[in-house]
Amino acid sequence: MNFESGFDVKLGLKSFFADANITNVSTGLIGGFTIGLVAVPLVIRAGEAANLSSAVINSWLFSAYFFGAITGIILALGYKIPVCGAWSIPGIFAVTQVMSGFTMNEAVGAFLVSGLIILLLGLSGFMKKLVSFIPDPIMMAMVAGVLFNWALGILGAFENAPLLAIAGVIGYLVSMKVLDRIPPVLGTFVFGVIMAAALGGLNFSEVSLGVVRPVFFRPSFSVQSIISISLPLAILVIGAENMQAYGVLKAEEYQGPINAMTVISGIGGLIAPWSGGHNANIAGPMTAFCTDEIAGPKEGRYVAAVFNGIVFALFGLFAPVSISIINLLPVALIDLLVGLVLMGIITSALQKSFGEGKFIMGAFFSFVIAVSDVTLLSIGSAFWALVIGTVVSLLIEKESFDKMLGEAA
């Protein structure tokens, strides 16, 4: 499968329990629960924006969480490195942006094509070539633009439920300043729930228990859906997820198996769509969490990644429970959580877009077009942001472009 050498799941399983300790196990469990929980509203909001039924949203959550978790667990055990699998947050909003123009069957077909593109690039051993011609600032500007309107939910939360929003932000700041090992959004969640309970805003009528019942789809294919969904999604999985995870691993002096990460992301992208998931891939944020020194000695941090994956898989298997936990909460708190989760991604993307002084014009056009949500020829703005931003840089910033291509050669 063109995996890098050293892959051996049996060897990883053999040493797994000996390498497990309270530090790496707790890091994996805490990271999996907190990040997994606060990401559930993103799936819900994306599904609602695409006018999907609750059954389809349940199935989407199951596919993305469960199969995404499996991709990470396999590589974490196979290479004994803290690489995690999940799904692409920028990707879910990029596809949601245009899904209203297609049937769910067409969307599933496009998801499958995206997985195939990723798999073939991984098998070829030349996965970087797809994104080598698109400058990182332009890609990151597109990511920031796609997510920007969703992050404005923070303002809506303050307008519709100011006390709840203030409590959530206080919780965010307390977690960030005092509990530095806990993701700040967990503080938002806890403080928000307490305030919602005090205001009588918890909706216990929405509680639902049980295991997910996946909905299976027969894919259909169209040129428009492939261009609007498949290409941007594949680029985001490779450029914004796999490369981020690879960079995080490299920063901690791990040998990230980039081809294996791409291949297994492609396989995940060919499995998850059958029950509605947009993809299942190696993901950057969770890998960053489990790679950090808070997970204990370097050689045992893969244990944290495995436990992170187990928690994510449980979120998917018990999707009705996961969603009902979120549905307990007021809409304003969900909007606040979504906005705060996306805030870090947006600010990081903007910094990479405009902070290095390269491809400024291309990044600007990419950002504006992505924010506009414009659709041309039935093709969504994420695609046009990349195309037009790259063309603008080719015409106006050719010197930077030539330098980038020369470095990549």
Contacts in CASP RR format, 6 or more apart in sequence:
PFRMAT RR
TARGET T0000
AUTHOR 0000-0000-0000
METHOD contacts of the structure
MODEL  1
MNFESGFDVKLGLKSFFADANITNVSTGLIGGFTIGLVAVPLVIRAGEAA
NLSSAVINSWLFSAYFFGAITGIILALGYKIPVCGAWSIPGIFAVTQVMS
GFTMNEAVGAFLVSGLIILLLGLSGFMKKLVSFIPDPIMMAMVAGVLFNW
ALGILGAFENAPLLAIAGVIGYLVSMKVLDRIPPVLGTFVFGVIMAAALG
GLNFSEVSLGVVRPVFFRPSFSVQSIISISLPLAILVIGAENMQAYGVLK
AEEYQGPINAMTVISGIGGLIAPWSGGHNANIAGPMTAFCTDEIAGPKEG
RYVAAVFNGIVFALFGLFAPVSISIINLLPVALIDLLVGLVLMGIITSAL
QKSFGEGKFIMGAFFSFVIAVSDVTLLSIGSAFWALVIGTVVSLLIEKES
FDKMLGEAA
1 123 0 8 1.000
1 260 0 8 1.000
1 263 0 8 1.000
2 122 0 8 1.000
2 123 0 8 1.000
2 124 0 8 1.000
2 125 0 8 1.000
2 259 0 8 1.000
2 260 0 8 1.000
2 263 0 8 1.000
3 257 0 8 1.000
3 259 0 8 1.000
3 260 0 8 1.000
3 263 0 8 1.000
4 79 0 8 1.000
4 255 0 8 1.000
4 256 0 8 1.000
4 257 0 8 1.000
4 258 0 8 1.000
4 259 0 8 1.000
4 260 0 8 1.000
6 78 0 8 1.000
6 79 0 8 1.000
7 75 0 8 1.000
7 78 0 8 1.000
7 79 0 8 1.000
7 257 0 8 1.000
7 260 0 8 1.000
8 78 0 8 1.000
9 74 0 8 1.000
9 77 0 8 1.000
9 78 0 8 1.000
11 78 0 8 1.000
11 80 0 8 1.000
12 77 0 8 1.000
12 78 0 8 1.000
12 80 0 8 1.000
12 302 0 8 1.000
13 77 0 8 1.000
15 80 0 8 1.000
16 77 0 8 1.000
16 303 0 8 1.000
16 306 0 8 1.000
19 299 0 8 1.000
19 300 0 8 1.000
19 302 0 8 1.000
19 303 0 8 1.000
20 303 0 8 1.000
21 296 0 8 1.000
21 300 0 8 1.000
21 303 0 8 1.000
23 294 0 8 1.000
23 295 0 8 1.000
23 296 0 8 1.000
24 295 0 8 1.000
24 296 0 8 1.000
24 300 0 8 1.000
24 301 0 8 1.000
24 303 0 8 1.000
24 304 0 8 1.000
24 307 0 8 1.000
25 303 0 8 1.000
25 304 0 8 1.000
25 307 0 8 1.000
27 289 0 8 1.000
27 290 0 8 1.000
27 294 0 8 1.000
27 295 0 8 1.000
27 296 0 8 1.000
27 301 0 8 1.000
27 304 0 8 1.000
27 307 0 8 1.000
28 289 0 8 1.000
28 290 0 8 1.000
28 295 0 8 1.000
28 303 0 8 1.000
28 304 0 8 1.000
28 305 0 8 1.000
28 307 0 8 1.000
28 308 0 8 1.000
28 309 0 8 1.000
28 311 0 8 1.000
29 307 0 8 1.000
29 308 0 8 1.000
29 311 0 8 1.000
30 181 0 8 1.000
30 182 0 8 1.000
31 183 0 8 1.000
31 286 0 8 1.000
31 289 0 8 1.000
31 290 0 8 1.000
31 308 0 8 1.000
31 311 0 8 1.000
32 286 0 8 1.000
32 307 0 8 1.000
32 308 0 8 1.000
32 309 0 8 1.000
32 311 0 8 1.000
32 312 0 8 1.000
33 311 0 8 1.000
34 182 0 8 1.000
34 183 0 8 1.000
34 185 0 8 1.000
34 186 0 8 1.000
34 189 0 8 1.000
35 183 0 8 1.000
35 285 0 8 1.000
35 286 0 8 1.000
35 289 0 8 1.000
35 308 0 8 1.000
36 65 0 8 1.000
36 86 0 8 1.000
36 311 0 8 1.000
36 312 0 8 1.000
36 315 0 8 1.000
37 186 0 8 1.000
37 189 0 8 1.000
37 315 0 8 1.000
37 322 0 8 1.000
37 325 0 8 1.000
37 326 0 8 1.000
38 183 0 8 1.000
38 185 0 8 1.000
38 186 0 8 1.000
38 188 0 8 1.000
38 189 0 8 1.000
38 337 0 8 1.000
38 341 0 8 1.000
39 86 0 8 1.000
39 89 0 8 1.000
39 341 0 8 1.000
40 61 0 8 1.000
40 315 0 8 1.000
40 322 0 8 1.000
40 323 0 8 1.000
40 325 0 8 1.000
40 326 0 8 1.000
41 326 0 8 1.000
41 334 0 8 1.000
41 337 0 8 1.000
41 338 0 8 1.000
41 341 0 8 1.000
42 89 0 8 1.000
42 92 0 8 1.000
42 93 0 8 1.000
42 338 0 8 1.000
42 341 0 8 1.000
42 342 0 8 1.000
43 57 0 8 1.000
43 60 0 8 1.000
43 61 0 8 1.000
43 64 0 8 1.000
43 92 0 8 1.000
44 57 0 8 1.000
44 61 0 8 1.000
44 323 0 8 1.000
44 326 0 8 1.000
44 334 0 8 1.000
45 150 0 8 1.000
45 334 0 8 1.000
45 338 0 8 1.000
46 60 0 8 1.000
46 92 0 8 1.000
46 93 0 8 1.000
46 95 0 8 1.000
46 96 0 8 1.000
47 56 0 8 1.000
47 57 0 8 1.000
47 60 0 8 1.000
47 96 0 8 1.000
48 57 0 8 1.000
49 96 0 8 1.000
49 99 0 8 1.000
49 100 0 8 1.000
50 96 0 8 1.000
50 99 0 8 1.000
50 100 0 8 1.000
50 107 0 8 1.000
51 100 0 8 1.000
52 60 0 8 1.000
52 104 0 8 1.000
54 323 0 8 1.000
55 213 0 8 1.000
55 215 0 8 1.000
56 104 0 8 1.000
56 215 0 8 1.000
56 276 0 8 1.000
57 323 0 8 1.000
58 212 0 8 1.000
58 213 0 8 1.000
58 215 0 8 1.000
58 319 0 8 1.000
58 320 0 8 1.000
58 323 0 8 1.000
59 212 0 8 1.000
59 213 0 8 1.000
59 214 0 8 1.000
59 215 0 8 1.000
59 275 0 8 1.000
59 276 0 8 1.000
59 277 0 8 1.000
59 319 0 8 1.000
60 275 0 8 1.000
60 276 0 8 1.000
60 277 0 8 1.000
60 278 0 8 1.000
61 212 0 8 1.000
61 315 0 8 1.000
61 316 0 8 1.000
61 319 0 8 1.000
61 322 0 8 1.000
61 323 0 8 1.000
62 212 0 8 1.000
62 214 0 8 1.000
62 275 0 8 1.000
62 316 0 8 1.000
62 317 0 8 1.000
62 319 0 8 1.000
63 214 0 8 1.000
63 271 0 8 1.000
63 272 0 8 1.000
63 273 0 8 1.000
63 274 0 8 1.000
63 275 0 8 1.000
63 276 0 8 1.000
63 277 0 8 1.000
63 280 0 8 1.000
64 86 0 8 1.000
64 87 0 8 1.000
64 92 0 8 1.000
64 272 0 8 1.000
64 277 0 8 1.000
64 278 0 8 1.000
64 279 0 8 1.000
64 280 0 8 1.000
64 316 0 8 1.000
65 86 0 8 1.000
65 87 0 8 1.000
65 312 0 8 1.000
65 313 0 8 1.000
65 315 0 8 1.000
65 316 0 8 1.000
65 319 0 8 1.000
65 322 0 8 1.000
66 280 0 8 1.000
66 312 0 8 1.000
66 313 0 8 1.000
66 316 0 8 1.000
66 317 0 8 1.000
67 268 0 8 1.000
67 269 0 8 1.000
67 271 0 8 1.000
67 272 0 8 1.000
67 277 0 8 1.000
67 280 0 8 1.000
68 85 0 8 1.000
68 86 0 8 1.000
68 87 0 8 1.000
68 268 0 8 1.000
68 272 0 8 1.000
68 280 0 8 1.000
68 281 0 8 1.000
68 283 0 8 1.000
68 312 0 8 1.000
69 85 0 8 1.000
69 86 0 8 1.000
69 308 0 8 1.000
69 309 0 8 1.000
69 310 0 8 1.000
69 311 0 8 1.000
69 312 0 8 1.000
69 313 0 8 1.000
69 316 0 8 1.000
70 280 0 8 1.000
70 313 0 8 1.000
71 85 0 8 1.000
71 264 0 8 1.000
71 265 0 8 1.000
71 267 0 8 1.000
71 268 0 8 1.000
71 280 0 8 1.000
71 281 0 8 1.000
71 282 0 8 1.000
72 83 0 8 1.000
72 84 0 8 1.000
72 85 0 8 1.000
72 264 0 8 1.000
72 282 0 8 1.000
72 305 0 8 1.000
72 309 0 8 1.000
73 85 0 8 1.000
73 305 0 8 1.000
73 306 0 8 1.000
73 309 0 8 1.000
73 310 0 8 1.000
73 313 0 8 1.000
74 264 0 8 1.000
75 81 0 8 1.000
75 83 0 8 1.000
75 257 0 8 1.000
75 260 0 8 1.000
75 261 0 8 1.000
75 264 0 8 1.000
75 282 0 8 1.000
76 82 0 8 1.000
76 83 0 8 1.000
76 84 0 8 1.000
76 302 0 8 1.000
76 305 0 8 1.000
76 306 0 8 1.000
77 302 0 8 1.000
77 306 0 8 1.000
79 256 0 8 1.000
79 257 0 8 1.000
79 260 0 8 1.000
79 302 0 8 1.000
80 299 0 8 1.000
80 300 0 8 1.000
80 302 0 8 1.000
81 249 0 8 1.000
81 254 0 8 1.000
81 255 0 8 1.000
81 256 0 8 1.000
81 257 0 8 1.000
81 301 0 8 1.000
81 302 0 8 1.000
81 305 0 8 1.000
82 249 0 8 1.000
82 254 0 8 1.000
82 287 0 8 1.000
82 290 0 8 1.000
82 291 0 8 1.000
82 295 0 8 1.000
82 300 0 8 1.000
82 301 0 8 1.000
82 302 0 8 1.000
82 304 0 8 1.000
82 305 0 8 1.000
83 245 0 8 1.000
83 249 0 8 1.000
83 256 0 8 1.000
83 257 0 8 1.000
83 261 0 8 1.000
83 282 0 8 1.000
83 287 0 8 1.000
83 302 0 8 1.000
83 305 0 8 1.000
84 245 0 8 1.000
84 282 0 8 1.000
84 283 0 8 1.000
84 284 0 8 1.000
84 286 0 8 1.000
84 287 0 8 1.000
84 289 0 8 1.000
84 290 0 8 1.000
84 305 0 8 1.000
84 308 0 8 1.000
84 309 0 8 1.000
85 280 0 8 1.000
85 281 0 8 1.000
85 282 0 8 1.000
85 283 0 8 1.000
85 286 0 8 1.000
85 287 0 8 1.000
85 309 0 8 1.000
85 312 0 8 1.000
86 280 0 8 1.000
86 281 0 8 1.000
86 283 0 8 1.000
86 285 0 8 1.000
86 286 0 8 1.000
86 312 0 8 1.000
87 272 0 8 1.000
87 277 0 8 1.000
87 278 0 8 1.000
87 279 0 8 1.000
87 280 0 8 1.000
87 281 0 8 1.000
87 283 0 8 1.000
88 233 0 8 1.000
88 236 0 8 1.000
88 237 0 8 1.000
88 240 0 8 1.000
88 241 0 8 1.000
88 278 0 8 1.000
88 279 0 8 1.000
88 281 0 8 1.000
88 283 0 8 1.000
89 147 0 8 1.000
89 285 0 8 1.000
89 341 0 8 1.000
89 342 0 8 1.000
89 345 0 8 1.000
90 143 0 8 1.000
90 146 0 8 1.000
90 147 0 8 1.000
90 236 0 8 1.000
90 240 0 8 1.000
90 345 0 8 1.000
91 146 0 8 1.000
91 232 0 8 1.000
91 233 0 8 1.000
91 236 0 8 1.000
91 237 0 8 1.000
91 240 0 8 1.000
91 278 0 8 1.000
91 279 0 8 1.000
92 278 0 8 1.000
93 146 0 8 1.000
93 147 0 8 1.000
93 150 0 8 1.000
94 146 0 8 1.000
94 229 0 8 1.000
94 232 0 8 1.000
94 233 0 8 1.000
94 236 0 8 1.000
94 382 0 8 1.000
95 107 0 8 1.000
95 110 0 8 1.000
95 111 0 8 1.000
95 229 0 8 1.000
95 232 0 8 1.000
95 233 0 8 1.000
95 278 0 8 1.000
97 146 0 8 1.000
97 373 0 8 1.000
97 380 0 8 1.000
97 381 0 8 1.000
97 382 0 8 1.000
98 228 0 8 1.000
98 229 0 8 1.000
98 375 0 8 1.000
98 379 0 8 1.000
98 380 0 8 1.000
98 381 0 8 1.000
98 382 0 8 1.000
99 107 0 8 1.000
99 229 0 8 1.000
101 378 0 8 1.000
102 110 0 8 1.000
102 222 0 8 1.000
102 224 0 8 1.000
102 225 0 8 1.000
102 228 0 8 1.000
102 229 0 8 1.000
103 220 0 8 1.000
104 217 0 8 1.000
104 276 0 8 1.000
105 217 0 8 1.000
105 218 0 8 1.000
105 219 0 8 1.000
105 220 0 8 1.000
106 219 0 8 1.000
106 220 0 8 1.000
106 221 0 8 1.000
106 222 0 8 1.000
106 225 0 8 1.000
107 225 0 8 1.000
107 229 0 8 1.000
107 276 0 8 1.000
107 278 0 8 1.000
108 217 0 8 1.000
108 218 0 8 1.000
108 219 0 8 1.000
108 220 0 8 1.000
108 273 0 8 1.000
108 274 0 8 1.000
108 276 0 8 1.000
109 219 0 8 1.000
109 220 0 8 1.000
109 221 0 8 1.000
109 225 0 8 1.000
109 273 0 8 1.000
110 221 0 8 1.000
110 225 0 8 1.000
110 226 0 8 1.000
110 228 0 8 1.000
110 229 0 8 1.000
110 230 0 8 1.000
110 233 0 8 1.000
111 229 0 8 1.000
111 230 0 8 1.000
111 233 0 8 1.000
111 269 0 8 1.000
111 272 0 8 1.000
111 273 0 8 1.000
111 276 0 8 1.000
111 277 0 8 1.000
111 278 0 8 1.000
111 279 0 8 1.000
112 219 0 8 1.000
112 269 0 8 1.000
112 270 0 8 1.000
112 273 0 8 1.000
113 221 0 8 1.000
113 226 0 8 1.000
113 230 0 8 1.000
114 229 0 8 1.000
114 230 0 8 1.000
114 231 0 8 1.000
114 233 0 8 1.000
114 234 0 8 1.000
114 237 0 8 1.000
114 269 0 8 1.000
114 279 0 8 1.000
115 230 0 8 1.000
115 234 0 8 1.000
115 237 0 8 1.000
115 265 0 8 1.000
115 266 0 8 1.000
115 268 0 8 1.000
115 269 0 8 1.000
115 270 0 8 1.000
115 273 0 8 1.000
115 279 0 8 1.000
116 266 0 8 1.000
116 270 0 8 1.000
117 130 0 8 1.000
117 230 0 8 1.000
117 231 0 8 1.000
117 234 0 8 1.000
118 127 0 8 1.000
118 234 0 8 1.000
118 237 0 8 1.000
118 238 0 8 1.000
118 262 0 8 1.000
118 265 0 8 1.000
118 266 0 8 1.000
118 269 0 8 1.000
118 281 0 8 1.000
119 262 0 8 1.000
119 263 0 8 1.000
119 266 0 8 1.000
119 267 0 8 1.000
119 269 0 8 1.000
119 270 0 8 1.000
121 127 0 8 1.000
121 129 0 8 1.000
121 130 0 8 1.000
121 234 0 8 1.000
121 238 0 8 1.000
121 262 0 8 1.000
122 259 0 8 1.000
122 262 0 8 1.000
122 263 0 8 1.000
122 266 0 8 1.000
123 263 0 8 1.000
125 259 0 8 1.000
125 262 0 8 1.000
127 238 0 8 1.000
127 242 0 8 1.000
127 258 0 8 1.000
127 259 0 8 1.000
127 262 0 8 1.000
128 258 0 8 1.000
128 408 0 8 1.000
130 234 0 8 1.000
130 235 0 8 1.000
130 238 0 8 1.000
131 139 0 8 1.000
131 235 0 8 1.000
131 238 0 8 1.000
131 239 0 8 1.000
131 243 0 8 1.000
132 405 0 8 1.000
132 408 0 8 1.000
133 390 0 8 1.000
133 405 0 8 1.000
134 235 0 8 1.000
134 386 0 8 1.000
134 390 0 8 1.000
135 358 0 8 1.000
135 359 0 8 1.000
135 362 0 8 1.000
135 363 0 8 1.000
135 390 0 8 1.000
135 393 0 8 1.000
135 400 0 8 1.000
135 401 0 8 1.000
135 404 0 8 1.000
136 352 0 8 1.000
137 352 0 8 1.000
137 353 0 8 1.000
137 354 0 8 1.000
137 356 0 8 1.000
137 357 0 8 1.000
137 358 0 8 1.000
137 359 0 8 1.000
137 360 0 8 1.000
137 362 0 8 1.000
137 363 0 8 1.000
138 353 0 8 1.000
138 359 0 8 1.000
138 362 0 8 1.000
138 363 0 8 1.000
138 366 0 8 1.000
138 385 0 8 1.000
138 386 0 8 1.000
138 389 0 8 1.000
138 390 0 8 1.000
138 393 0 8 1.000
139 235 0 8 1.000
139 239 0 8 1.000
139 240 0 8 1.000
139 366 0 8 1.000
139 386 0 8 1.000
140 240 0 8 1.000
140 348 0 8 1.000
140 349 0 8 1.000
140 350 0 8 1.000
140 352 0 8 1.000
140 353 0 8 1.000
140 363 0 8 1.000
141 349 0 8 1.000
141 350 0 8 1.000
141 353 0 8 1.000
141 354 0 8 1.000
141 362 0 8 1.000
141 363 0 8 1.000
141 364 0 8 1.000
141 366 0 8 1.000
141 367 0 8 1.000
141 370 0 8 1.000
141 385 0 8 1.000
141 389 0 8 1.000
142 232 0 8 1.000
142 366 0 8 1.000
142 367 0 8 1.000
142 369 0 8 1.000
142 370 0 8 1.000
142 382 0 8 1.000
142 385 0 8 1.000
142 386 0 8 1.000
143 236 0 8 1.000
143 240 0 8 1.000
143 345 0 8 1.000
143 346 0 8 1.000
143 349 0 8 1.000
143 370 0 8 1.000
144 345 0 8 1.000
144 346 0 8 1.000
144 349 0 8 1.000
144 350 0 8 1.000
144 353 0 8 1.000
144 367 0 8 1.000
144 370 0 8 1.000
145 346 0 8 1.000
145 366 0 8 1.000
145 367 0 8 1.000
145 370 0 8 1.000
145 371 0 8 1.000
145 385 0 8 1.000
146 370 0 8 1.000
146 381 0 8 1.000
146 382 0 8 1.000
146 385 0 8 1.000
147 342 0 8 1.000
147 345 0 8 1.000
147 346 0 8 1.000
147 349 0 8 1.000
148 346 0 8 1.000
148 370 0 8 1.000
148 371 0 8 1.000
149 371 0 8 1.000
149 373 0 8 1.000
150 338 0 8 1.000
150 339 0 8 1.000
150 342 0 8 1.000
151 338 0 8 1.000
151 339 0 8 1.000
151 342 0 8 1.000
151 343 0 8 1.000
151 346 0 8 1.000
152 339 0 8 1.000
153 335 0 8 1.000
153 336 0 8 1.000
153 338 0 8 1.000
153 339 0 8 1.000
154 165 0 8 1.000
154 335 0 8 1.000
154 336 0 8 1.000
154 339 0 8 1.000
154 340 0 8 1.000
154 343 0 8 1.000
156 332 0 8 1.000
156 335 0 8 1.000
157 164 0 8 1.000
157 165 0 8 1.000
157 332 0 8 1.000
157 333 0 8 1.000
157 335 0 8 1.000
157 336 0 8 1.000
158 165 0 8 1.000
158 166 0 8 1.000
160 331 0 8 1.000
160 332 0 8 1.000
161 330 0 8 1.000
161 332 0 8 1.000
161 333 0 8 1.000
163 195 0 8 1.000
163 199 0 8 1.000
164 192 0 8 1.000
164 195 0 8 1.000
164 196 0 8 1.000
164 199 0 8 1.000
164 330 0 8 1.000
164 332 0 8 1.000
164 333 0 8 1.000
164 336 0 8 1.000
165 332 0 8 1.000
165 336 0 8 1.000
167 191 0 8 1.000
167 192 0 8 1.000
167 194 0 8 1.000
167 195 0 8 1.000
168 187 0 8 1.000
168 188 0 8 1.000
168 191 0 8 1.000
168 192 0 8 1.000
168 195 0 8 1.000
168 333 0 8 1.000
168 336 0 8 1.000
169 188 0 8 1.000
169 336 0 8 1.000
170 191 0 8 1.000
171 184 0 8 1.000
171 187 0 8 1.000
171 188 0 8 1.000
171 190 0 8 1.000
171 191 0 8 1.000
171 192 0 8 1.000
172 184 0 8 1.000
172 185 0 8 1.000
172 187 0 8 1.000
172 188 0 8 1.000
172 191 0 8 1.000
172 340 0 8 1.000
173 184 0 8 1.000
174 187 0 8 1.000
174 191 0 8 1.000
175 182 0 8 1.000
175 183 0 8 1.000
175 184 0 8 1.000
175 185 0 8 1.000
175 186 0 8 1.000
175 187 0 8 1.000
175 188 0 8 1.000
176 184 0 8 1.000
179 187 0 8 1.000
181 294 0 8 1.000
183 289 0 8 1.000
184 340 0 8 1.000
185 337 0 8 1.000
185 340 0 8 1.000
185 341 0 8 1.000
188 336 0 8 1.000
188 337 0 8 1.000
188 340 0 8 1.000
189 337 0 8 1.000
192 329 0 8 1.000
192 333 0 8 1.000
193 202 0 8 1.000
193 329 0 8 1.000
193 333 0 8 1.000
196 202 0 8 1.000
196 329 0 8 1.000
196 330 0 8 1.000
196 333 0 8 1.000
201 330 0 8 1.000
202 328 0 8 1.000
202 329 0 8 1.000
202 330 0 8 1.000
203 327 0 8 1.000
203 328 0 8 1.000
203 329 0 8 1.000
203 330 0 8 1.000
204 328 0 8 1.000
206 324 0 8 1.000
206 327 0 8 1.000
206 328 0 8 1.000
207 324 0 8 1.000
207 327 0 8 1.000
207 328 0 8 1.000
208 320 0 8 1.000
208 321 0 8 1.000
208 323 0 8 1.000
208 324 0 8 1.000
209 320 0 8 1.000
209 321 0 8 1.000
209 324 0 8 1.000
210 318 0 8 1.000
210 320 0 8 1.000
210 321 0 8 1.000
211 317 0 8 1.000
211 318 0 8 1.000
211 320 0 8 1.000
212 316 0 8 1.000
212 317 0 8 1.000
212 318 0 8 1.000
212 319 0 8 1.000
212 320 0 8 1.000
214 275 0 8 1.000
215 275 0 8 1.000
215 276 0 8 1.000
216 274 0 8 1.000
216 275 0 8 1.000
217 273 0 8 1.000
217 274 0 8 1.000
217 275 0 8 1.000
217 276 0 8 1.000
219 273 0 8 1.000
219 274 0 8 1.000
224 377 0 8 1.000
224 378 0 8 1.000
224 379 0 8 1.000
227 379 0 8 1.000
227 383 0 8 1.000
228 378 0 8 1.000
228 379 0 8 1.000
228 380 0 8 1.000
228 382 0 8 1.000
228 383 0 8 1.000
231 383 0 8 1.000
232 382 0 8 1.000
232 383 0 8 1.000
232 386 0 8 1.000
233 278 0 8 1.000
233 279 0 8 1.000
235 386 0 8 1.000
237 265 0 8 1.000
237 266 0 8 1.000
237 279 0 8 1.000
237 281 0 8 1.000
238 262 0 8 1.000
238 265 0 8 1.000
241 265 0 8 1.000
241 281 0 8 1.000
241 282 0 8 1.000
241 283 0 8 1.000
241 284 0 8 1.000
242 258 0 8 1.000
242 261 0 8 1.000
242 262 0 8 1.000
242 265 0 8 1.000
242 281 0 8 1.000
242 282 0 8 1.000
242 284 0 8 1.000
244 284 0 8 1.000
244 285 0 8 1.000
244 287 0 8 1.000
244 288 0 8 1.000
245 261 0 8 1.000
245 282 0 8 1.000
245 283 0 8 1.000
245 284 0 8 1.000
245 287 0 8 1.000
245 288 0 8 1.000
246 256 0 8 1.000
246 258 0 8 1.000
246 261 0 8 1.000
248 284 0 8 1.000
248 287 0 8 1.000
248 288 0 8 1.000
248 291 0 8 1.000
249 255 0 8 1.000
249 256 0 8 1.000
249 287 0 8 1.000
249 291 0 8 1.000
250 256 0 8 1.000
251 291 0 8 1.000
252 291 0 8 1.000
252 292 0 8 1.000
252 298 0 8 1.000
253 298 0 8 1.000
254 291 0 8 1.000
254 298 0 8 1.000
261 282 0 8 1.000
264 281 0 8 1.000
264 282 0 8 1.000
265 279 0 8 1.000
265 280 0 8 1.000
265 281 0 8 1.000
265 282 0 8 1.000
266 281 0 8 1.000
268 279 0 8 1.000
268 280 0 8 1.000
268 281 0 8 1.000
269 279 0 8 1.000
269 280 0 8 1.000
269 281 0 8 1.000
271 280 0 8 1.000
272 278 0 8 1.000
272 279 0 8 1.000
272 280 0 8 1.000
273 279 0 8 1.000
285 345 0 8 1.000
286 305 0 8 1.000
286 308 0 8 1.000
286 312 0 8 1.000
287 305 0 8 1.000
289 295 0 8 1.000
289 308 0 8 1.000
290 301 0 8 1.000
290 304 0 8 1.000
290 305 0 8 1.000
290 308 0 8 1.000
291 301 0 8 1.000
295 301 0 8 1.000
295 304 0 8 1.000
296 304 0 8 1.000
315 322 0 8 1.000
316 322 0 8 1.000
326 334 0 8 1.000
350 367 0 8 1.000
353 363 0 8 1.000
353 366 0 8 1.000
353 367 0 8 1.000
354 360 0 8 1.000
354 363 0 8 1.000
354 364 0 8 1.000
358 397 0 8 1.000
358 400 0 8 1.000
358 404 0 8 1.000
359 393 0 8 1.000
359 397 0 8 1.000
359 400 0 8 1.000
359 401 0 8 1.000
360 397 0 8 1.000
361 392 0 8 1.000
361 393 0 8 1.000
361 396 0 8 1.000
361 397 0 8 1.000
362 389 0 8 1.000
362 390 0 8 1.000
362 392 0 8 1.000
362 393 0 8 1.000
362 396 0 8 1.000
362 397 0 8 1.000
363 389 0 8 1.000
365 385 0 8 1.000
365 388 0 8 1.000
365 389 0 8 1.000
365 392 0 8 1.000
366 385 0 8 1.000
366 386 0 8 1.000
366 388 0 8 1.000
366 389 0 8 1.000
367 385 0 8 1.000
369 381 0 8 1.000
369 384 0 8 1.000
369 385 0 8 1.000
369 388 0 8 1.000
369 389 0 8 1.000
370 381 0 8 1.000
370 382 0 8 1.000
370 385 0 8 1.000
371 381 0 8 1.000
372 381 0 8 1.000
373 380 0 8 1.000
373 381 0 8 1.000
374 380 0 8 1.000
374 381 0 8 1.000
374 384 0 8 1.000
375 381 0 8 1.000
376 384 0 8 1.000
393 400 0 8 1.000
393 401 0 8 1.000
394 401 0 8 1.000
END
